[in-house]
Amino acid sequence: MTGPRWIPAGLRPLLARAWSGWTGVVLVCLAVLVLWLPDLDLPLGNSDDGRQVGLVGLQGRNFWELGPLESDFGTRIDPYVRPGFGAEPRADPPVAAVSYAHHPPLTTFVAAASVGILGDSLAALRIAAFLIGSATIVFMAALLRGCGLTWGPILLAAGAMASTGFFYVYGRIGVGFSLLVASAAAVAWLRNTERPPRWALLGTAVLAAMAAMQSWIAMAALPLLALWLFAGRASRSAGPGPVLAGEQLRGPRRWLASGWSPALTALVVGSVAGGIMAAAWMLNGSGIAELSDQVSVRTGLDEAAGGRPVGFGEFLSRQWDFATDALMVPPWLRVLLAPALLAGLIDRRTRVATAITLAMAAALTFGLQQGAWTHRLWNFPWLAPVTIGLASLLDAARRVAPDRVRAPAAAAAAAVIAATIAAVVLGDTRDRYLSDPAHLGTALEQAADTSQAHRAELAWTGPGLPTPRWASYYLDVPVWTLDESRLGELEDSDLVILRASMVPGFLPDDALEDPLASAGDFRVITAAALSP
């Protein structure tokens, strides 16, 4: 007799067929989605979530209001004006100042499609990103399964990834590594499939094109994935045998033919097509000079640190502070980081997948240090190699553990993961990275409904409110940074957005006594409140 005794014998075969590792993966994916869905209409805050969603919100809105051509296919972010282009308040800005195309365009295209189908709302902007982000669980499981790992370690590793603050905060905003992992999973499957069907080849090409348009790291990883696929077929085709006369000249051609396949053709064609579309979109929206300047800015760390030199040790310390803040990486996973990466690189099944994702994460952090110094988001891709390595580490532990220990150990690990997820969702991580910053959006929503906001031509922001795209999204006006030298440029109808904990000393003491809107630490007032 097999199966638990309390299950009727007639139902056991049916339940055995219904339950599989994929059932567990889908349940983890759905659990993540259920945890995110209440935030579909979370107000845009002073956070990476608020700035990113605000950006694609402006791009999606302008795509439909200005039209595809006038919006430069979604690069326009009017009325937000980017600094650094010589634009002045109440003057028409140059087109470059109201355009943004520094990243591949998939998130912009998805946002424009969502706004067109579902309307101009926060829920429309977030739903596709939520679905793509939660699907990362499925993609990771497919990759690990394609590498030959067993279901127990796969489910625990996927759950561990989902339990981190990094995944809870950043997995939902559509700029992660989901399609990179999906492409790696496709390659892992194709390496083990002698004659993939046509639908699989078409799907590989489409997936590669989408990955190239999702992120820089996915674009950079695709050539490495192509080499992995090539090497897999070449190793199967290679065999011992004498080299006949005249064949040495044909050696390189034979070697190329031994590794080439319809699957590799599909991957390369999709990658090139996606890369061309991404390059055309970015060059049209920004131009090569601005993109080159952006690379220079991202690789220059001293400016991000206030102009002082920063040593490598200080840089590493800051990255570790990011990782250890508020359960972004739980304590138990911090202990396993190095062993997991080492296990992933040692295990021949996961070695290449770990190396590719690790190389992309390291390039983003250490190659473009200004971004990593400024944004916690830039450390998010490290979750990919860590998760792959953790699955390999758990698989190794499973093989050496006695049979009587495996089930209790797996149950204990699952309990730790569940407790971590609960702590992230109910504790300080959510408050600091989502709920508290979102009070800003609540205040702006209140202000946007007032008659004063309808009369405003400009908005101004005080200290501690960087890159205020969210203000233009809510108030539909340009936004400028307020400092003492600009006080004379304010008009009474202008709106001023401040943090109550960071009111500049050059403002009147009673500036916040009667705010137009208030929520949490954030206040919205009219410039008239600053008049003597």
C-alpha positions, 0 to 999 in steps of 0.5 A, spaced: 500 500 500 502 506 498 500 513 500 497 516 507 492 511 510 487 516 511 486 518 503 481 513 500 485 508 496 481 510 490 483 517 490 491 515 491 492 514 484 488 521 482 492 525 487 499 522 485 497 524 478 495 531 480 501 533 485 507 534 482 513 538 483 510 543 478 504 543 482 508 546 488 512 551 483 505 554 481 503 554 488 509 558 490 508 563 484 500 564 486 502 565 493 507 571 491 502 574 487 497 573 492 501 577 497 503 583 491 495 583 489 493 588 494 498 593 492 496 594 485 493 601 487 499 602 492 500 610 491 506 612 488 511 613 493 518 616 495 521 609 493 524 605 487 517 603 486 514 610 486 519 612 481 519 606 476 512 606 476 511 613 475 516 613 469 512 608 465 506 611 467 508 617 464 511 614 458 504 610 457 500 616 458 504 620 453 504 614 448 496 614 447 495 622 449 501 624 444 500 618 439 506 613 438 510 618 433 509 624 437 511 620 443 517 617 440 514 610 441 513 611 449 520 615 450 516 622 452 515 623 459 512 630 459 510 634 463 516 631 467 523 635 466 529 632 467 535 636 470 541 637 466 539 640 459 538 647 461 531 648 462 528 653 466 521 653 470 515 656 465 519 655 459 518 650 454 524 645 455 528 641 449 525 635 447 531 631 450 529 634 457 522 630 457 524 624 454 527 618 457 530 612 453 536 609 457 534 602 458 531 597 453 524 598 452 520 592 454 517 595 460 515 601 457 511 597 451 508 593 456 505 599 460 503 602 454 499 596 452 496 596 459 494 603 459 491 602 452 487 596 454 485 597 462 486 605 462 490 610 465 491 607 472 496 604 477 493 597 477 494 597 469 501 599 470 502 594 475 498 588 473 503 586 468 509 587 472 506 583 477 505 577 473 512 577 470 515 578 476 511 572 480 513 568 473 520 568 475 518 563 480 516 558 474 522 560 470 527 559 476 524 552 477 524 550 469 531 552 469 533 548 475 529 542 473 533 543 466 539 542 469 537 536 472 536 537 480 530 534 484 524 537 486 525 538 493 531 542 493 528 546 487 522 548 491 526 550 497 530 554 493 525 558 489 521 559 496 527 562 499 528 567 493 521 569 494 522 570 501 527 575 501 525 582 502 529 584 495 524 579 491 518 582 495 520 589 494 523 589 487 521 583 483 514 586 482 516 592 478 518 589 472 525 591 471 528 584 474 532 578 471 525 574 470 526 573 462 534 572 463 532 566 467 526 564 462 531 564 456 536 560 460 531 555 462 529 554 455 537 553 453 537 548 458 531 544 455 534 545 448 540 542 450 537 536 452 532 535 446 535 532 440 529 535 435 525 540 438 518 542 435 517 548 431 513 551 436 519 551 441 523 554 436 518 560 435 517 560 442 525 561 443 526 566 438 520 570 441 523 569 448 530 571 446 527 578 443 523 579 449 529 578 454 533 583 449 528 588 450 527 587 458 534 589 461 541 590 459 543 584 463 539 580 459 541 583 453 548 581 455 547 574 457 544 572 451 550 571 447 553 567 453 547 563 453 548 562 445 555 559 447 552 554 452 547 551 447 552 551 441 557 547 446 552 542 448 550 540 441 558 540 439 559 536 445 554 531 443 556 531 436 564 530 437 566 523 437 573 519 436 575 517 430 581 518 425 582 525 421 582 523 413 586 526 408 584 533 406 579 534 412 584 538 416 582 544 412 575 543 413 576 543 421 573 550 423 567 549 418 566 542 421 566 544 428 561 550 427 556 545 424 557 540 429 555 545 434 549 549 430 542 547 430 535 550 429 534 551 436 541 556 436 538 559 430 532 561 433 536 564 439 540 568 435 535 571 430 531 572 436 536 576 440 539 580 434 532 582 433 530 584 440 537 587 440 536 591 434 529 594 436 532 596 443 537 599 440 533 603 435 528 605 441 534 608 445 538 611 440 531 615 437 529 617 444 536 619 447 542 619 442 548 616 442 552 622 445 547 621 451 547 614 452 555 615 452 554 620 457 550 615 461 555 610 461 560 615 464 556 617 469 554 610 471 562 608 472 564 614 476 563 613 483 566 619 486 561 623 484 555 619 487 559 619 493 559 627 493 566 628 490 570 624 495 574 618 493 571 612 495 575 605 496 573 598 494 572 596 501 567 602 503 564 600 496 563 593 498 561 595 505 555 599 502 553 594 498 553 589 504 549 594 508 544 594 503 543 587 503 543 586 510 537 592 511 530 590 513 531 583 511 532 584 504 537 578 505 534 574 511 540 572 516 540 565 514 541 566 507 547 571 508 550 565 512 549 561 505 551 566 500 558 564 499 557 556 500 551 557 495 555 560 490 561 555 491 556 549 490 553 552 484 559 553 480 562 546 483 556 542 481 557 541 473 549 541 472 549 548 474 556 551 473 554 554 467 547 557 469 551 560 475 557 563 472 552 566 467 548 569 472 553 571 477 557 574 471 551 579 469 550 581 477 557 582 478 558 586 472 552 591 474 554 592 481 562 592 480 562 595 473 557 600 473 558 602 481 555 609 481 548 605 480 550 600 485 552 606 490 546 609 489 540 604 488 539 598 492 535 595 486 542 594 482 543 588 487 537 585 486 540 580 480 544 577 485 538 573 487 539 569 481 546 566 482 544 565 489 538 561 488 541 556 483 547 555 487 542 554 493 538 549 490 545 545 488 547 546 495 540 543 498 541 537 493 548 536 495 545 536 502 539 531 500 544 526 497 548 525 504 543 526 509 540 519 512 533 518 509 530 519 516 533 526 516 530 528 509 523 529 511 524 533 517 529 537 515 525 539 509 519 541 513 524 545 518 527 549 512 520 550 509 517 553 516 523 558 516 522 560 509 514 561 511 516 565 517 521 569 513 515 571 508 511 573 514 516 577 517 518 581 510 510 582 509 508 584 516 514 587 518 519 593 517 521 591 510 514 593 507 514 599 512 520 602 510 520 600 502 513 600 500 508 603 506 511 609 509 514 612 502 507 611 499 504 616 504 507 621 499 502 618 493 497 619 498 498 626 500 499 627 492 492 624 491 489 628 496 492 635 493 490 633 486 483 633 487 483 640 490 482 647 486 489 649 488 492 644 484 488 645 478 491 652 478 498 650 479 503 651 473 509 648 477 511 644 483 517 644 487 520 639 492 524 640 498 530 635 500 530 628 501 525 627 495 530 625 489 527 624 482 520 626 483 517 623 477 511 621 481 509 629 482 508 630 475 504 623 474 499 625 479 499 633 478 500 633 471 505 639 472 513 640 471 517 639 478 523 643 480 528 642 486 527 648 491 533 651 494 534 658 497 536 661 490 529 659 487 525 662 492 524 669 488 521 664 482 515 661 486 508 664 484 503 663 489 499 658 485 505 653 485 505 647 489 511 645 494 512 638 496 516 637 503 518 632 508 516 634 515 522 631 518 527 635 513 524 642 512 529 647 509 531 652 514 530 658 509 522 657 509 518 660 514 517 656 521 509 656 520 510 653 513 507 647 514 501 649 519 495 649 514 498 644 509 493 643 502 495 635 503 498 631 509 500 624 509 505 620 514 512 625 513 509 628 507 506 635 506 503 639 500 502 646 501 501 652 496 507 657 495 503 662 498 504 659 504 511 661 504 510 669 503 511 673 509 
